[in-house]
């Protein structure tokens, strides 16, 4: 399973990249606004810097809601860097835009997916990636990981090559569950990504080894 980091923070991306933990990056308008991207010029420059840093797929989301505007915006985003993947929301207009962009060879990450048939429709439209949001389903007392399991079953049934990005990850257990479900990718906030490394017994064991060595 590939690990993407879900952030627009360059310091977090660089730290994860140095550990060779980053296979890609996902951003969204909220994450970009948190790092001071207040206009399109700043946003596009920031996306370019992320692409140059990781040299791996970087999802950048459109801000338009009408299909023609999404397509035009996607063209601008795709010109930023060859690693840009355009995030398109799962709406009727979004599906129309995805079909056009996929035919043009522009990779699309269909985002804001909350039920398995949305993922199937996105795949049929030509999306390179689909992003089911599991944490937000957990927040409303649904089991988000069941969505991932259903999507993986459908995609495996039909040999669909669209990759599944498990999104809205909140903690390491989500990552474990995604791996057990056979998801292609988990996109993980920096804090949760670092938590994958840590375990209290590892720290206790290392401390004991070093103390024993010092006494010898």
C-alpha positions as CSV (number, residue, x, y, z in Angstrom):
1,X,0.0,0.0,0.0
2,X,1.2,3.5,-0.9
3,X,1.3,6.3,1.7
4,X,0.3,9.8,0.6
5,X,0.5,12.7,3.0
6,X,-2.6,14.8,3.4
7,X,-1.3,18.3,4.0
8,X,-0.2,21.4,2.2
9,X,2.4,22.2,4.9
10,X,5.8,22.2,3.2
11,X,7.7,21.5,6.4
12,X,5.5,18.4,7.1
13,X,5.9,17.2,3.5
14,X,9.7,17.7,3.6
15,X,10.0,15.9,7.0
16,X,8.0,12.9,5.7
17,X,9.9,12.9,2.4
18,X,13.2,12.7,4.2
19,X,12.0,9.5,5.9
20,X,11.0,8.2,2.4
21,X,7.5,7.8,3.6
22,X,5.8,9.9,0.9
23,X,4.5,8.2,-2.3
24,X,2.4,11.3,-3.1
25,X,0.5,14.3,-1.6
26,X,-3.1,15.2,-1.4
27,X,-4.3,18.8,-0.8
28,X,-7.6,20.5,-0.7
29,X,-8.8,24.2,-0.4
30,X,-9.0,24.0,3.4
31,X,-5.4,22.7,3.7
32,X,-4.1,25.2,1.3
33,X,-5.8,28.1,3.0
34,X,-4.2,27.0,6.3
35,X,-0.7,27.7,4.8
36,X,-1.6,31.1,3.5
37,X,-2.7,30.5,-0.1
38,X,-5.2,33.2,-0.4
39,X,-5.3,33.6,-4.2
40,X,-4.8,31.5,-7.2
41,X,-1.2,32.8,-7.9
42,X,-0.1,31.8,-4.4
43,X,-2.0,28.5,-4.7
44,X,-0.4,27.5,-8.0
45,X,3.0,28.5,-6.8
46,X,2.6,26.4,-3.7
47,X,1.4,23.4,-5.6
48,X,4.4,23.7,-7.9
49,X,6.8,23.8,-4.9
50,X,5.2,20.6,-3.5
51,X,5.5,18.8,-6.8
52,X,9.2,19.8,-7.2
53,X,9.9,18.6,-3.7
54,X,8.3,15.1,-3.8
55,X,8.4,14.3,-7.5
56,X,5.3,12.2,-7.0
57,X,1.6,12.6,-7.6
58,X,0.2,15.7,-6.0
59,X,-3.6,16.2,-5.9
60,X,-4.8,19.7,-6.4
61,X,-8.5,20.5,-6.2
62,X,-10.6,22.6,-8.5
63,X,-12.6,25.5,-7.0
64,X,-15.3,25.5,-9.7
65,X,-18.7,23.7,-9.6
66,X,-19.8,23.8,-13.2
67,X,-18.3,21.2,-15.6
68,X,-17.0,23.7,-18.2
69,X,-15.3,25.7,-15.5
70,X,-13.9,22.6,-13.8
71,X,-12.4,21.6,-17.1
72,X,-10.8,25.0,-17.8
73,X,-9.4,25.1,-14.2
74,X,-8.1,21.5,-14.5
75,X,-6.2,22.6,-17.7
76,X,-4.5,25.3,-15.7
77,X,-3.7,23.0,-12.8
78,X,-2.3,20.4,-15.1
79,X,0.1,22.9,-16.6
80,X,1.7,23.6,-13.2
81,X,3.7,20.4,-13.2
82,X,3.6,16.9,-14.7
83,X,2.9,15.4,-11.3
84,X,-0.3,17.3,-10.7
85,X,-3.5,15.1,-10.3
86,X,-6.7,17.2,-10.6
87,X,-9.2,16.6,-7.8
88,X,-12.7,16.8,-9.0
89,X,-15.8,16.6,-6.6
90,X,-18.2,13.7,-7.0
91,X,-21.1,15.6,-8.6
92,X,-22.9,15.3,-11.9
93,X,-20.8,18.1,-13.3
94,X,-17.8,16.6,-11.7
95,X,-18.4,13.3,-13.6
96,X,-18.8,15.1,-16.8
97,X,-15.6,17.0,-16.3
98,X,-13.8,13.8,-15.3
99,X,-14.8,12.0,-18.5
100,X,-13.5,14.9,-20.7
101,X,-10.3,15.2,-18.7
102,X,-9.6,11.5,-18.7
103,X,-10.0,11.4,-22.5
104,X,-7.4,14.2,-22.7
105,X,-5.0,12.2,-20.6
106,X,-5.3,14.4,-17.5
107,X,-5.3,12.3,-14.3
108,X,-8.3,12.9,-12.0
109,X,-8.8,12.1,-8.3
110,X,-12.6,11.9,-7.8
111,X,-13.0,13.3,-4.3
112,X,-15.8,13.4,-1.6
113,X,-17.0,9.9,-2.2
114,X,-19.3,8.5,0.5
115,X,-20.9,5.5,-1.1
116,X,-19.6,2.7,-3.3
117,X,-21.6,3.4,-6.4
118,X,-20.2,6.9,-6.5
119,X,-16.7,5.2,-6.8
120,X,-18.0,2.9,-9.5
121,X,-19.4,5.8,-11.5
122,X,-16.1,7.7,-11.1
123,X,-14.1,4.7,-12.4
124,X,-16.4,4.4,-15.4
125,X,-15.9,8.1,-16.1
126,X,-12.1,7.4,-16.3
127,X,-10.9,8.7,-12.9
128,X,-7.4,7.5,-12.1
129,X,-8.1,7.7,-8.4
130,X,-11.2,7.7,-6.1
131,X,-11.1,9.1,-2.6
132,X,-13.6,7.6,-0.1
133,X,-13.8,9.7,3.0
134,X,-13.9,7.3,6.0
135,X,-13.4,9.6,9.0
136,X,-16.4,11.8,8.1
137,X,-18.6,8.7,7.9
138,X,-17.4,7.6,11.3
139,X,-18.3,11.1,12.6
140,X,-22.0,10.4,11.7
141,X,-22.1,6.9,13.3
142,X,-21.4,5.0,10.1
143,X,-18.5,2.6,9.7
144,X,-16.3,4.3,7.1
145,X,-14.1,1.4,6.4
146,X,-17.1,-0.7,5.2
147,X,-17.2,1.8,2.3
148,X,-13.6,1.0,1.4
149,X,-14.2,-2.8,1.6
150,X,-17.3,-2.5,-0.7
151,X,-15.3,-0.4,-3.2
152,X,-12.4,-2.9,-3.2
153,X,-14.8,-5.8,-3.8
154,X,-16.5,-4.1,-6.7
155,X,-13.3,-3.0,-8.3
156,X,-11.8,-6.5,-7.9
157,X,-14.9,-8.1,-9.3
158,X,-14.5,-6.2,-12.6
159,X,-10.8,-5.7,-12.8
160,X,-11.1,-2.0,-12.4
161,X,-7.7,-0.3,-12.4
162,X,-8.8,3.0,-10.7
163,X,-6.8,3.3,-7.5
164,X,-8.5,3.7,-4.2
165,X,-7.2,6.4,-1.9
166,X,-8.5,6.0,1.6
167,X,-9.1,9.6,2.7
168,X,-10.2,11.4,5.9
169,X,-7.9,9.2,7.9
170,X,-7.9,10.1,11.6
171,X,-5.6,7.6,13.3
172,X,-3.3,4.6,12.8
173,X,-6.1,2.1,13.1
174,X,-7.7,3.6,9.9
175,X,-4.4,2.9,8.1
176,X,-4.3,-0.7,9.4
177,X,-7.8,-1.3,8.4
178,X,-7.2,0.2,4.9
179,X,-4.2,-2.1,4.4
180,X,-6.2,-5.1,5.5
181,X,-9.0,-4.2,3.1
182,X,-6.4,-4.1,0.3
183,X,-6.7,-0.4,-0.5
184,X,-4.1,1.0,-2.9
185,X,-3.3,4.1,-1.0
186,X,-4.0,5.8,2.3
187,X,-3.6,9.5,2.5
188,X,-2.6,10.4,6.0
189,X,-2.1,13.6,8.1
190,X,1.4,14.2,9.2
191,X,0.6,13.5,12.9
192,X,-1.0,10.2,12.2
193,X,1.8,9.3,9.8
194,X,4.4,9.8,12.6
195,X,2.2,7.7,14.9
196,X,2.7,4.7,12.7
197,X,6.4,4.7,13.7
198,X,5.9,4.9,17.4
199,X,5.1,2.3,20.0
200,X,5.7,2.6,23.8
201,X,7.2,-0.9,24.0
202,X,9.8,0.1,21.3
203,X,10.8,3.1,23.4
204,X,11.0,0.9,26.6
205,X,13.0,-1.8,24.8
206,X,15.5,0.7,23.3
207,X,16.0,2.4,26.7
208,X,16.6,-1.0,28.4
209,X,19.1,-2.1,25.7
210,X,21.1,1.1,26.1
211,X,21.1,0.9,29.9
212,X,22.2,-2.7,29.8
213,X,25.0,-1.8,27.4
214,X,26.2,1.1,29.6
215,X,26.3,-1.2,32.7
216,X,28.4,-3.8,30.8
